């Protein structure tokens, strides 16, 4: 949980993508460790993020780990990030 909270606190602009990956990995690990009733509500209360945001981060991490196939939302987000990186370079 400490690493997850550290990732949430790292708000520098150049760390945005790395931060998102750290947060997703932290939520994934928290999800794997505790799938009891109310786990998402507890994470939301601890982090201040919505349950939908937590769910999206976990889903993204599961896709990156090859556990589930990419969703249309994930593919759109990856395309958007690629276009942004192309503009910035």
Backbone torsions as a table, in degrees:
resi	resn	phi	psi	omega
1	UNK	NA	-33.3	-179.5
2	UNK	-60.9	-44.6	179.6
3	UNK	-64.0	-38.4	177.9
4	UNK	-61.8	-45.9	179.8
5	UNK	-66.9	-35.6	175.6
6	UNK	-63.5	-41.9	178.9
7	UNK	-63.9	-40.0	177.7
8	UNK	-64.3	-33.4	-178.3
9	UNK	-77.2	-22.0	-178.8
10	UNK	-77.4	94.1	-173.1
11	UNK	-107.9	13.7	-179.5
12	UNK	-66.2	142.1	-176.5
13	UNK	-58.2	-39.3	-178.2
14	UNK	-73.4	-11.3	-179.1
15	UNK	-101.8	7.4	-173.0
16	UNK	-57.4	-51.2	-177.2
17	UNK	-68.9	-43.2	178.4
18	UNK	-61.3	-39.8	178.9
19	UNK	-61.0	-45.9	180.0
20	UNK	-60.7	-40.3	178.8
21	UNK	-66.8	-40.5	178.3
22	UNK	-65.4	-40.8	179.5
23	UNK	-64.7	-45.7	179.7
24	UNK	-60.1	-44.0	179.1
25	UNK	-63.7	-39.5	178.7
26	UNK	-64.9	-44.3	177.3
27	UNK	-64.1	-39.6	178.9
28	UNK	-60.3	-47.1	-179.5
29	UNK	-64.4	-39.9	177.7
30	UNK	-63.9	-40.4	178.5
31	UNK	-63.7	-44.4	179.6
32	UNK	-64.1	-35.0	-176.3
33	UNK	-78.6	-28.1	-173.6
34	UNK	-145.4	96.3	177.4
35	UNK	-108.5	24.6	178.4
36	UNK	-75.3	164.6	179.8
37	UNK	-54.4	130.1	176.5
38	UNK	90.0	4.5	-177.4
39	UNK	-60.5	-40.9	-178.1
40	UNK	-68.4	-39.0	177.9
41	UNK	-63.6	-40.4	178.3
42	UNK	-64.9	-42.7	177.9
43	UNK	-63.8	-40.8	179.1
44	UNK	-62.2	-42.3	179.7
45	UNK	-66.2	-38.2	-178.2
46	UNK	-71.7	-40.5	-172.9
47	UNK	-96.5	-22.3	-176.2
48	UNK	83.4	4.5	178.4
49	UNK	-94.6	158.6	179.4
50	UNK	-74.4	159.4	177.2
51	UNK	-64.1	-33.3	177.8
52	UNK	-66.2	-39.6	176.9
53	UNK	-63.7	-43.3	177.9
54	UNK	-61.4	-45.7	179.6
55	UNK	-60.0	-42.5	179.9
56	UNK	-63.6	-42.5	178.8
57	UNK	-62.6	-42.9	179.5
58	UNK	-65.1	-43.2	178.5
59	UNK	-60.0	-45.1	179.1
60	UNK	-60.2	-42.8	179.6
61	UNK	-66.0	-39.0	177.5
62	UNK	-64.1	-36.0	176.6
63	UNK	-65.7	-48.5	-179.9
64	UNK	-60.1	-32.2	179.6
65	UNK	-84.7	-1.8	177.4
66	UNK	78.9	15.9	-178.9
67	UNK	-79.4	-31.1	179.0
68	UNK	-137.4	155.8	179.2
69	UNK	-73.0	155.4	178.3
70	UNK	-59.6	139.2	177.8
71	UNK	-92.1	161.3	176.1
72	UNK	-56.7	-39.4	177.7
73	UNK	-60.4	-44.6	180.0
74	UNK	-63.6	-44.8	-179.4
75	UNK	-63.6	-41.2	177.0
76	UNK	-61.8	-42.6	-179.9
77	UNK	-64.0	-41.8	178.6
78	UNK	-64.3	-40.1	178.0
79	UNK	-64.4	-43.0	178.9
80	UNK	-62.1	-42.7	178.7
81	UNK	-64.5	-40.1	179.6
82	UNK	-64.3	-41.2	177.9
83	UNK	-64.6	-40.4	179.1
84	UNK	-64.7	-43.6	178.7
85	UNK	-62.8	-38.9	179.7
86	UNK	-64.2	-39.5	178.4
87	UNK	-66.4	-37.0	-176.2
88	UNK	-77.3	-18.5	-178.0
89	UNK	-96.5	NA	NA
